[in-house]
Amino acid sequence: QLQLQESGPGLVKPSETLSLTCTVSGGSINSRRYFWGWTRQPPGKGLEWIGTIYYSGSTYYNPSLKSRVTISVDTSQNQFSLKLSSVTAADTAMYYCARRHEDLRWAFDIWGQGTMVTVSS
Amino acid sequence: AIQMTQSPSSLSASVGDRVTISCRASQDIRNDLGWYQQKPGKAPNLLIYAASSLQSGVPSRFSGSGSGTDFTLTISSLQPEDFATYYCLQDYNYPLTFGPGTKVDIK
């Protein structure tokens, strides 16, 4: 069964770059039937979509973060990654990676457990 | 960007109650809408996709309806494990946008 696992530093200093990786296990990231994405949730708040990538490398970003976000895919490692530059305390959140499935009209059907990132000096 | 609103923002209900949550889009999104359940400390879980299709493994007491701009999630008989926060998500176009959530707690 396919699983997603986020990894990366739990603490990032203001103005630095947040870097997270999502490792896909139990299935291939290299499929035209899926998109792969990142969503975040500040403590006590709602969900915010960050961006999505296709196995080919095509990306789609939230305009509110677009100038600071880069999502990339490494099919050889079965991973995709998130980089968010110039972070501030407002970027403190739980970060989730997830899969969008074509058969489900591109709904997010599988999620990682999430990783908490705190921005603080 | 398409704005999503949900009502109510929270509700209190008892086990066995019928619960209805509404989601409205700022423009026509056909039926490109999903419903997600999130429990504290957990990742969201897909309940409904394409507005009314039940995700595999989700109990049949959950149902979704609507198209265009107005959508509804119904829980026919609330169970103890259903106390959670529910979010709608439009995947009609980018940027994908979530509703603000509806928290369902115990009366």
Contacts between the chains, C-beta under 8 A, distances in Angstrom:
chain1	res1	chain2	res2	distance
A	37	B	96	8.0
A	39	B	44	7.8
A	46	B	87	6.9
A	46	B	98	6.1
A	46	B	99	7.8
A	46	B	100	5.1
A	46	B	101	4.9
A	47	B	36	7.8
A	47	B	38	7.7
A	47	B	44	6.7
A	47	B	87	5.7
A	47	B	89	7.7
A	47	B	98	4.5
A	47	B	101	7.6
A	48	B	98	7.0
A	49	B	89	7.8
A	49	B	95	6.2
A	49	B	96	4.2
A	49	B	97	6.8
A	49	B	98	6.7
A	52	B	94	7.7
A	52	B	96	7.4
A	60	B	94	4.7
A	60	B	95	7.6
A	61	B	95	7.6
A	62	B	95	4.7
A	62	B	96	8.0
A	63	B	1	6.9
A	63	B	95	6.0
A	64	B	95	7.8
A	96	B	43	5.5
A	96	B	44	7.4
A	98	B	43	7.7
A	100	B	91	7.5
A	104	B	46	7.4
A	104	B	49	4.6
A	104	B	50	7.5
A	104	B	53	7.6
A	104	B	55	7.1
A	105	B	32	6.7
A	105	B	34	8.0
A	105	B	49	5.3
A	105	B	50	4.3
A	105	B	53	7.6
A	105	B	91	7.2
A	106	B	91	5.2
A	107	B	34	4.4
A	107	B	46	5.5
A	107	B	49	3.7
A	107	B	50	7.6
A	107	B	55	7.5
A	107	B	89	7.8
A	107	B	91	6.7
A	108	B	34	7.2
A	108	B	36	7.4
A	108	B	44	7.2
A	108	B	46	6.2
A	108	B	89	7.4
A	109	B	46	5.2
A	109	B	49	7.8
A	109	B	55	6.9
A	111	B	43	3.9
A	111	B	44	6.0
A	111	B	45	7.5
A	112	B	43	6.6
A	113	B	42	7.8
A	113	B	43	5.9
A	114	B	43	5.4
